[in-house]
Amino acid sequence: MPFANFKVPAGSLDERQKQLIVTRATELYVEIYGERARANTMVLVEEVTDGGWGIGGTVLTLAMLQTPGAD
C-alpha cells in the first residue's frame, strides 16, 4: 500500500489545502504505480503542535513562519 505522511505546523493549512495534498499525493502514486494504486493509497496530513518542531537547531512557531521576511 503506498503511504505518504506530511507533517505540517498546526493551523498552517485550511481544509482545502489539506485536500489538495491528499489529492496530489494520490495522483503522484497513480502516475508511478498505475491506477491500481489509487484505492490503496493512504495519505496522512499530521499537524505538529506549535513550537513542536525546528530547523537548524532553532524551534519554530507558526507566528515566526507568518512574519514577512523571517528566515
C-alpha positions in Angstrom: 0.0 0.0 0.0 1.5 3.4 -1.0 1.8 5.7 2.0 2.7 9.4 2.3 3.0 11.3 5.6 3.1 15.1 5.6 3.9 16.8 8.9 2.9 20.5 8.9 2.7 23.2 11.6 -0.7 23.2 13.3 -3.1 25.8 11.9 -1.0 26.5 8.8 -3.3 24.8 6.3 -7.0 25.0 5.8 -9.2 22.1 4.8 -9.0 22.9 1.1 -5.2 22.8 1.2 -5.2 19.5 3.1 -7.5 18.0 0.5 -5.1 19.3 -2.2 -2.1 17.5 -0.6 -4.1 14.3 -0.4 -5.3 14.5 -4.0 -1.9 15.4 -5.5 0.0 12.8 -3.4 -2.5 10.1 -4.5 -2.2 11.2 -8.2 1.6 11.0 -7.9 1.4 7.4 -6.7 -1.1 6.6 -9.5 1.3 8.1 -12.0 4.1 5.9 -10.8 2.3 2.7 -10.0 -0.8 2.9 -12.2 -4.5 3.2 -11.5 -4.4 0.1 -9.2 -2.6 2.2 -6.6 -5.5 4.7 -6.2 -7.8 2.6 -4.0 -4.9 1.6 -1.7 -3.0 4.9 -1.3 -3.0 6.3 2.2 -2.1 10.0 2.7 -1.7 11.3 6.3 -1.5 15.0 7.0 -0.4 15.5 10.6 -0.4 18.8 12.3 2.5 19.3 14.6 1.9 21.3 17.8 3.1 24.9 17.5 6.7 25.1 18.7 7.0 21.3 18.5 9.5 21.3 15.6 12.5 23.2 14.4 15.1 23.7 11.7 18.8 24.2 12.2 18.7 23.9 16.0 16.0 26.6 16.3 12.5 25.9 17.5 10.0 27.4 15.1 6.5 28.7 15.7 3.6 29.5 13.3 4.0 33.2 14.2 7.6 33.1 13.1 6.7 31.5 9.8 4.0 34.1 9.1 6.3 37.0 9.8 7.3 38.7 6.5 11.0 38.4 5.9 11.5 35.7 8.6 14.1 33.2 7.7 
